[in-house]
Amino acid sequence: MGLAALPIVNDPGLDIPIQELTPERIAEVFNRVVDQETAARFKVYLNTCVHCGLCSDACHWFLSNDRDPRFSPVGKVKQTLWELIKKRGRVQPAFIKECSRIAHTECNVCRRCSMYCPFGIDIAYLLLTVRRICSELGVVPQFLQDTVNSHAVTLNQMWVKQDEWIDTLQWQEEDARAEVKTGRIPLDKEGADVFYSVIAPEPKILAQLIGNIAQIMAVAKVDWTMPSFDGWDNSNMAMYSGDFEIMGRVERAHHDAALRLKSRRIVMGECGHAFRGAVYDGPKWLGWREPPIPLIHAVEFYHELIFSGRLKISHKFETPVTVQEPCNIIRGRGLGPKLREIIQATCADFREPEPAFEHNYCCGAGGGTINCGPPWKTSRVKGNSVKAEQLAATGAHVIITPCHNCHSGIEDIVGAYKLGMHVKFFSEILMEVMEIPEELKA
Amino acid sequence: MYNFVSGPLVWIAFIIFFAGMIYQFLRMLKSAQKDKVIYPYMSLKYSLRSLFHWIIPFASKNMRARYEVTIVTFIFHLSLILLPIFLAAHVVMFTFSWGPTWSVVSESTATFLTVLVILACLFFLIRRLMLPEIRFVTEPSDYLLLLIAAAPFLSGFIANRQWFDYETVLIIHMISGAIMLMAIPFTRLSHMLFFPFTRAYMGSEFGAVRRAKDW
């Protein structure tokens, strides 16, 4: 059909392991995964798809790459699963690298396409199955695999050691107390109303966010705690690499930590994939229908604090803002209306993006894609020019982004497309507009 | 030949169609047990909510965006299912063999709908050939399935017009109808059976677990 070859990207996580593979080994793993780990959904989805291509318009990769059919959701399934099924898994090792490129680096498993497929086929699930096969073959982009290795060894994503964790919390507590007298980060407090968990990049590179939450909790007088032990990291890259055994361990550790502290509920920081892992993908793998204790995302928590009056807003944020809606809390939890309500309550000039709510575009970074690291950044940023156009059209100066993956991904897009906009977590807006009562001011 | 295709072949086709559908349905139910997430998350309320938005024309965003596909698809599927059931020539044959009868569509309506089905098939073919994202995922079987769906209508139309040798065309018509019936359970035409269930599961997951809309 004359499609130009895609640039070859070298990634030791893919290039080295495939040297050890044989078609027999690939077939063995493929058939094991398909026979033992998949059932009705996998078979019915593949037998029901009539190759109509109506999912294409859902995908930001397809739209951003000049409607290149290789980037349409069904096109990605064709280039991976159809071929594997046709050959019963007996494919050349180089084909598995292609599978990983497509499934790990060119699909954000954002599930927008299942809202465009007339049959409701979960195409993201099919591509996650491809990731599973790649992961079982040891073929995973190196940067992504490194985070999984970290999860496996330390139960957090960033090789943070326990003393570093506790030390960081103490440092942030001190910083919080410089602003709010009662700022505290209570460790291992039993029976607290809120067990607050974050993703490991917060203590590693964005520690001030923990200091911010300590101030917010103090002003809102929330009874809260964080664990000093493993389980504090709610992120889960194993869910996206396809290493579901590690995914299960990580999710169990997170829920166990909250149960051990007899907390009434878990509040998770501003991260989308972590929420998905804790509320849905993790429990599914662990055989729980629902998470064992109530669990909410930061957006719901801030909504509760603002609308119950526990947090007062002293003035509104004046700069025009728009929003990046994280798939895993909007399409994944229906938090679109609440997100708008807290933005309206704190910002004077909100610019609605188009498309919005469940139909909003993915940030292009989620689904573990940004974690595939620098080798894949060029294609990732190119694969989301529609997001750049969408954001530019709002005319806003600040993009509120209540998710870590979105935050980093949108920053890349803002930089690459020279949008001249700033990306902020909602908590950063809150820090600017929240009223700190005089008696609490340090 | 005529006696065979209008007698035993019809029996064979219907038996294979119904038995095949039941077999596929039971296989799906059994397989759904192994897929541990399906039964726990299935919800009648959200299944119906999703189906509702996807069987009413333009009730979903993609149906509005691709309005031409929506219009053609609805006309095609409705005609494809209803026309054979309410066609006078079919009802007469059924009544002749079994007794019961029901109302039929007029011949001009039937011709009109047949032409619509044929045009819809042509539309699907052109779409498949012209749009890169569809051509990319098109396999020979996709053309074959389109042919299987179009053949009974095309041959029925020719028979009705009495072009070519009437009896030969009629035999081709009955064979092609039988082929379509027998193909439904065992090819991607099985979306006739599976569509409500894939939709229902996705609706349940979106509604009950993700508390979001899926249309």
Interface residues (C-beta under 8 A of the other chain):
Chain A: M1 T38 A39 A40 R41 F42 K43 V44 Y45 N47 T48 C49 V50 H51 C52 G53 L54 S56 D57 A58 F62 R67 P69 R70 S72 V74 G75 K78 S114 M115 Y116 P118 F119 G120 I121 D122 Y280 K284 G287 R289 I330 R331 G332 R333 G334 F357 E358 H359
Chain B: M28 S31 A32 Q33 K34 D35 K36 V37 I38 P40 Y41 S50 W54 S60 K61 N62 M63 A65 R66 V69 T73 L131 P132 E133 I134 R135 F136 V137 T138 E139 D142 L145 R188 S190 H191 F194 F195 F197 T198 R199 Y201 M202 G203 E205 F206 V209 R210 R211 A212 K213 D214 W215
